[in-house]
Amino acid sequence: MQLSNQKKGIFLSLGGMLFITPDSLFIRLSNIESWDLVFYRGLIPFICLLFGLLFYYKKDFLSFCYAIGFAGVLNAIIVSLTNVTFIISIENTNVANTLILLSLSPFMAAFMSLLFLKEFPKKRTWIAMIFCLLFVIFIFYDSYGAGRIYGDIFGFITAFLVGASAVVIRSAKLVNFLPSLMLAKLFTMLISVYFVQSLNLTGSDIYIIPIMCIFMVTIPLMLLTLAPRYIPAHEVEIFFVLETTLGPFWVWLVINEQPSLKTIIGGALIISTLFIHTFMELKDKRNG
């Protein structure tokens, strides 16, 4: 059965987000320092992607890497910065706060798509963006009083970078960005190597770190890197609502980390806005 571009994009986005939802839990379960964790989240995916691409492209490996061009290098820089800001955010605020802020990435992508790709979001998208921004301010106000504002700011930066990456990929959708993702992981290693304290893995980290880096970093990022080739960047980012919903649930279920009441209220309003927006978008597509 031949799948349409829209279905390919939806399946890739959905699959990527389902793999990534336990990521925050595994970060919480790990016992190594933040920069050590960032290093491993660069090293292990880099090795996986390097051998995978070498096996797939064989003698054409170097030419495919070169073909990513300026857009691929720019995306690699953005993704490597995202790797750092995400960990900083998770380590300095509640998981729920980070993931709720990350759910703003589709609106970041929509705004940047308008500026750089001339893909004009619908009026309802702008309305949803305004509402979500107000809800985020509500969460920020709560975090300021609880001393979590530093982590929340980096969560907001992460959402911006995730949206920017999707727009860059969308801008050059004929390019295969998997080599760019490999380069991003190399950059992540180079950024973090100057700050690592120890690379020794002990206890449960011996299996937690590899499992996380393969199944919750490498695989989902590959799927989410391919998705914007088939559907608009902001449609890919809408699937982040799955991580926003399920990520805090896994953390609460396993280690009983509970978000504040204001975070729950603000998060519920953001998720509701995203669901309504997505439902209306899909309804329009069916009617069209």
C-alpha positions in Angstrom: 0.0 0.0 0.0 1.3 3.4 -1.0 1.2 5.9 1.8 0.6 9.6 1.1 3.2 12.1 2.3 0.8 13.2 5.0 0.4 9.7 6.4 4.1 9.1 6.2 4.7 12.3 8.2 2.0 11.4 10.8 3.4 7.9 11.3 6.9 9.1 11.6 6.0 11.8 14.1 3.7 9.5 16.1 6.3 6.7 16.3 9.1 9.2 17.3 7.0 10.7 20.1 5.9 7.3 21.5 9.5 6.2 21.8 10.6 9.5 23.4 7.9 9.7 26.2 9.9 7.8 28.9 13.0 9.9 28.2 12.5 12.3 31.1 11.9 9.4 33.5 15.2 7.8 32.5 17.0 11.1 33.0 15.6 11.3 36.5 16.6 7.6 37.2 20.2 8.2 36.1 22.8 9.1 38.8 25.5 10.8 36.8 26.2 14.6 36.5 24.4 16.7 34.0 27.3 17.3 31.6 28.4 13.6 31.8 24.8 12.7 30.8 24.9 15.2 27.9 28.2 13.6 26.7 26.7 10.1 26.7 23.6 11.4 24.9 26.0 12.6 22.2 28.4 9.7 22.2 26.1 6.7 22.0 23.7 8.1 19.3 26.7 9.3 17.3 28.1 5.7 17.3 24.7 4.2 16.4 24.2 6.7 13.6 27.7 6.4 12.3 27.6 2.6 11.9 24.0 2.7 10.7 24.7 5.2 8.0 28.0 3.5 7.0 26.1 0.2 6.6 23.3 1.8 4.6 25.2 4.1 2.3 28.5 2.1 2.2 30.8 3.8 -0.4 28.4 6.7 -0.8 28.6 7.6 2.9 30.8 10.7 2.5 28.9 12.1 -0.5 25.6 11.8 1.5 27.2 13.6 4.4 28.5 16.3 2.2 25.0 16.7 0.6 23.4 18.1 3.7 24.9 21.4 2.9 24.5 24.6 4.9 21.0 23.6 6.1 22.3 20.4 7.5 25.2 22.0 9.4 22.8 24.7 10.8 20.4 22.0 11.9 23.3 20.1 13.6 24.2 23.2 15.6 20.6 23.8 16.6 20.1 20.1 17.7 23.3 20.0 19.7 22.2 23.1 21.6 18.8 21.5 22.2 20.6 18.5 23.7 22.2 20.8 26.3 19.2 23.1 27.1 16.9 20.1 27.6 19.1 18.5 30.2 19.6 21.8 32.0 15.9 22.4 32.1 15.0 18.9 33.3 17.7 19.1 36.1 16.4 22.5 37.3 12.6 22.3 37.3 9.8 19.7 37.4 9.6 17.3 34.5 6.1 18.5 33.8 7.2 22.1 33.5 9.9 21.2 31.0 7.6 19.1 28.9 4.7 21.6 29.0 7.0 24.3 27.7 8.3 21.9 25.1 4.7 21.6 23.8 5.0 25.2 22.6 7.4 24.1 19.8 4.6 23.7 17.1 3.8 27.4 17.6 7.4 28.4 17.5 7.7 26.4 14.3 4.6 28.0 12.9 5.9 31.5 13.6 9.3 30.8 12.1 7.7 29.1 9.1 5.9 32.3 8.4 9.1 34.4 8.7 11.4 32.1 6.7 9.3 29.8 4.6 6.3 31.9 3.9 4.0 29.1 5.1 1.2 31.0 6.6 -0.5 29.5 9.6 -4.3 29.8 9.9 -6.0 32.3 12.1 -6.9 29.7 14.6 -3.2 28.8 15.0 -2.4 32.4 16.0 -5.3 32.4 18.4 -4.0 29.1 19.9 -0.5 30.6 20.1 -1.7 33.6 22.1 -3.7 31.4 24.5 -0.7 29.1 25.1 1.6 32.1 25.7 -0.7 33.3 28.4 -0.8 29.9 30.0 3.0 29.7 29.9 3.2 33.1 31.7 0.9 31.6 34.4 3.3 28.6 34.8 6.4 30.9 34.8 4.8 33.0 37.6 4.3 29.9 39.7 7.9 28.8 39.1 9.3 32.2 40.0 7.9 31.9 43.5 9.1 28.3 43.8 12.7 28.9 42.6 12.3 26.9 39.3 12.4 29.8 36.9 15.9 29.0 35.7 14.8 25.5 34.5 11.7 26.9 33.0 13.6 29.5 30.9 15.8 26.7 29.5 12.6 24.7 28.8 11.3 27.7 26.8 14.6 27.9 24.9 14.4 24.2 24.2 11.0 24.6 22.6 12.3 27.4 20.4 15.2 25.3 19.3 13.0 22.3 18.5 10.8 24.4 16.4 13.8 26.0 14.6 15.2 22.5 13.8 11.9 21.4 12.2 11.7 24.6 10.1 15.3 24.1 8.9 14.5 20.5 7.9 11.3 21.7 6.2 13.2 24.4 4.3 15.3 21.7 2.6 13.0 18.8 2.6 14.7 17.0 -0.3 17.8 16.7 1.8 18.3 13.6 4.0 19.0 15.1 7.4 20.1 11.9 9.1 23.8 12.7 8.5 23.0 16.1 10.0 21.7 14.4 13.1 24.9 12.4 13.4 26.9 15.7 13.1 24.7 17.2 15.9 25.6 14.4 18.2 29.3 14.9 17.4 28.9 18.6 18.3 27.1 17.6 21.5 30.1 15.5 22.5 32.5 18.4 21.7 30.5 20.9 23.7 30.2 18.7 26.8 33.6 17.1 26.9 35.1 20.2 28.5 32.7 20.0 31.4 32.5 16.3 32.2 33.6 15.2 35.6 33.6 11.4 35.2 32.6 9.0 32.5 32.5 5.9 34.7 29.1 4.2 34.8 28.3 2.3 37.9 25.2 0.6 39.3 22.0 1.0 37.4 23.5 3.6 35.1 25.3 0.8 33.2 22.1 -0.2 31.5 19.9 3.0 32.1 22.2 5.2 30.0 22.6 2.9 26.9 18.8 2.1 26.9 17.9 5.7 27.1 20.4 6.9 24.5 19.4 4.2 21.9 15.6 3.9 22.4 14.7 7.3 23.7 17.2 9.5 21.9 18.6 7.9 18.7 15.4 6.2 17.3 12.9 8.9 18.0 15.2 11.7 16.7 15.7 9.7 13.5 12.0 9.4 13.0 11.3 13.1 13.9 14.1 14.2 11.6 12.5 12.5 8.6 9.0 13.6 9.4 9.2 17.3 8.2 10.1 16.1 4.7 6.4 15.0 4.4 4.3 17.4 6.5 4.8 21.1 7.7 7.1 21.6 10.6 4.4 22.9 13.0 2.3 19.7 12.3 5.2 17.5 13.3 5.7 19.5 16.5 2.1 19.2 17.5 2.8 15.5 18.3 5.0 16.8 21.2 1.7 16.9 23.2 2.1 13.1 23.7 5.4 13.7 25.6 3.8 16.5 27.5 1.0 14.2 28.6 2.8 10.9 29.1 6.2 12.1 30.2 5.1 13.5 33.6 2.9 10.5 34.0 5.8 8.0 33.8 7.8 10.2 36.3 4.9 10.4 38.7 4.2 6.7 38.4 7.7 5.5 39.1 9.3 8.2 41.3 6.2 10.1 42.5 7.4 13.5 41.4 4.3 15.6 41.4 3.9 18.9 39.6 2.4 21.9 41.4 -1.3 22.7 41.1 -0.6 25.8 38.9 1.5 23.6 36.6 -1.3 21.1 36.3 -3.8 23.8 35.6 -1.6 25.6 33.0 -0.5 22.3 31.5 -4.1 21.1 31.1 -5.1 24.4 29.4 -2.1 24.1 27.0 -2.8 20.5 26.2 -6.5 21.2 25.7 -5.7 24.1 23.3 -3.4 21.8 21.3 -5.9 19.0 21.1 -8.7 21.4 20.0 -6.3 23.0 17.4 -5.2 19.6 16.1 -8.7 18.2 15.9 -9.9 21.2 13.9 -6.9 20.9 11.6 -7.5 17.2 10.9 -11.2 17.9 10.4 -10.4 20.6 7.8 -8.1 18.1 6.0 -10.8 15.5 5.8 -13.4 18.0 4.5 -10.9 19.3 2.0 
